Amino acid sequence: MRVIFVHGAFVRDGAWWWQPVASLLEQSGVASTAVALPSCGEGSGAAGGFGLADDAAALRAAIAADPEPAIVVAHSYGGIVTAEGGAGAAHLLYLSSFLPRVGETIAEQSASPDPVPVEPQDDGTVSVLVTDAFDRRFLHDVADPELVRGARERLAPQSGAVFGTPVTAAAWQQVPSTYLVCAEDRSTLPALQREQATRAGAVVELPTGHHPMLSRPDLVAAAVTALRSTGH
């Protein structure tokens, strides 16, 4: 069993975000890779020229690249990508994420009384406004200052089109799934996560904020290896 990681919105360099988990999995003999999302400017071309379909195509390509069964681990917006492109996986593992039905959008799924502060750009992208409040919201439980600095450096503008694009598939309806609720998340509120988690086959709660792959990679790796040991 191998692992394919799908990162969230407004960031680049997916391999960096998942490296703490990937290193632990490697010690257990589990190979992993991180999908590059075109809508975040990863790959060729400007982010504004790509959308959800391109991100989903990148995930499908990663699944098809190896006949070995894959666990797709999706964070935040990555759940939207996984709904659209993850049908070929053996298991779907969601972190603070979304399981949209066909026709739903991430804008609808993530509606909140306290939306993430963003700024539209002239090239069709949207950028997160980075302030001290960003750290308190997204990285409050990440103890390593180098990881906090690295996370800030890897913020990226993302194509605005992805947020209003309805999904045309819902892989979680076909593939076994597990949801990791991040119970101390200050962005995707735990109540919203638990609502989304009712669509998954199994639910586990973690005592973490929005980025458990940085704050508690051991817990994320343990969840992956538990699936591997049961053959899912």
C-alpha positions, 0 to 999 in steps of 0.5 A: 500500500502506498500513500498519495498526499493532497494539500489544501488551498493557498499553498505550494510545495505539497511535499514540504507540508507532508514531509514530517508524516512522509518521513515517519511512514518511510520508517515503516516501509510505506512509500508516499508522494505529494500531488502538485496542484496546478490551481496553486501554481504548481507545475507549468503555467500561472495558477489563474489559468487552472481549475478544479478539473486540473487538480483532479487530473493531477490526482488521477495521474498519481493514482494511475502511475503505479498499480499498487493500491493507494491511500489518498490523504487529503487536507482541507481543499484537498478533499474537494480534489479527492471527491473529483479525482480520487475514485481509483484509490483504495481508501480516502483519509480526510484531515479537516476536510470536505466530502462534497456531494455532486453539484456542491462547491467548496464555497458552500461547504466551507461557509463560515461566520469568520471566513479566511481573509483573502484578497482577489488579484487581477490575474484571476487568483486569490491570496490569503492576507497574512497577519499575526492572526494567520499564525493564531488561526492556522499554526497555533499548535505548531511548536517548531518556529522553523515549520511556522516560518516554512509554512508562511513562505509557502503560501501561494495565490490560488485560482479563484475559479476552484472555489465556485466550481461544483464537483462532478463526482463524489469519490467518497461515495464509492471508496472506503473513507476515514475522517480525522477531525482536528478538534482544536482547529480554529479555521475549519471549525470542529462542528463543521468537520464533524458534520462532514465526517458523518459522510465518511465510513469512520471517524477519529478525533485528533487533539490538533489544529488545522495542520496536524501534519506539522503539529502532530505528524505522529498521529497522522502517520499512525492513522495511515499505518492503521489503515495499511495494517487492516488492508484498507 
